[in-house]
Structure formats: C-alpha cells, structure tokens
Amino acid sequence: MFVIRRKVGQSIRIGDQIVVEVLDSTPNRVKLGIYAPAEVRVARTEVLMAETQNREAAGSAAMDALASLAERLRAANPRNWTPGRDPAAGGAATAPAGLPEDPA
C-alpha cells in the first residue's frame, strides 16, 4: 500500500486522468474530491460490498423453491390469479405482453 500525507487543498494523481483532492479534514474524517472520467466507476467500498452480497443472495434462490412459493400463493387465493387477468384492475382481461389488444 502506498501511503502519502496531504493537507487540505492538496491532491494526488492516479494515472493521467484521475485526481484525488483533500477538500476538508477533521480529526475523525477526511472529505475527498475525486475527478475521474465518466467511464471510471468511483464508489465507496461498503457500497460495492453490499452490491456483491445482494447479487449473491439473489442468485442463491433455487428455482424449485420459487415455483413452490408461486404454487402456494396461487392455492391461497386462486380467484386472484388467472393467466391473462390482472387482479389489480378488478380482474379485467389483459393481453399478454407484446400481443395486441383484442379490438372487440
């Protein structure tokens, strides 16, 4: 790890296009300004870790568990689920996505 000391108003360069500037400093915090091209993702480590954990959790649900849950929901209230019907709209028939509505 490269360690460098900077004061408020001073900066460092990373490569030719990234500049990190110290904007403010207190005993417990440092506020940094980061100038980077739009194609360079700049994010806090804890945000990236949370995204990774969320993706892993979402991918771990087994398809048979999801199918079982869907079946239990349908069995709990079969009147509210019918293919091609929208229970939120009072049960009015709707065309499946991508198909034209019946003009009649």
N, C-alpha and C positions, 0 to 999 in steps of 0.2 A: 504494500500500500504506500502510495506517495502522500506524504504529509507536508502541508505548506501553511504558513501563517499569513493571514491577510487582515487588513484593517478596513473599516467602513469606507466605501468608495473605491477600494482596490479590487482588482479582478484577476482571473486566470483564464488562459485559453486552452481549449482542448481541440487539437487539430487546427484546421484553418477556419472553421465555421462556427464553433461553439465558444461562447464567452460566459463565464460564471462570475458575477459581481456580488460583493458583500454590500447589501443595502442597509442593514441595521444589525446591531449586536447588543445583547444584554448578557448578564451572567449565565442565564439558562437557555438562551435562544439565539439563533442566527437567522436572519432573513436574507435569502439569496435571490438574485435575479438571474435568469438563465436565458440567454439569447441563442437560439438554435434554428436551423432551417425547419420548415413545416414538416418535412418528411422524417425528422428525427423525433421519436417519441420521448417526451420528458415526463416522468411520473414518480411519485413517491413510492418507495419500496413497499410499504404496507398496503398500498392500493394494488400493486402488482401481485402481491402475495394473496390478497383477498380474491382477486380475479381468478388466479390459478386454482385456489381452493373451491371456488364456486363452480368452475368448469369441471373439476374432478368430481364434485358431488353430483352435478347434473348428469354426468356421463355414467355414474355408477348404478343408476336405477335400472333394474332388469326389465326387459320388455314384457316378460310374463307377469311381473308384479304390476306393471301399468295396465295390462289387459285385465288382470283380476280386479283391480280397482275400478276400471271402467265398467266391468260387468256388474260389480256390486252397486255402483251408482245407478246404472240402468234398472237393476232389480228393485232398488229402493223406491223409485218413482217412475215406473215405465211410461206414464202418460206424458211426462216432460221430455222424453227422448224418443224421437222418431226420425229416421233418416229423411232429410229434405224438409224438416219442420223446424221452426225457430220458436222455442217456448217463450223466449223473452218478448216476442212480438205477438203474444196471445195465441200461439200455435199456428199462425198463418204459414202456408206452404211457401217455401223459397226454392229457387233453382240452385242446384249445386254450383260452386264457384266455377266460373269460366263458361257456363252454359247460359244461353239467352233465356229470359223470362218468357213464359207462355202468354201470348197476347190475349187469349180468350178469357 
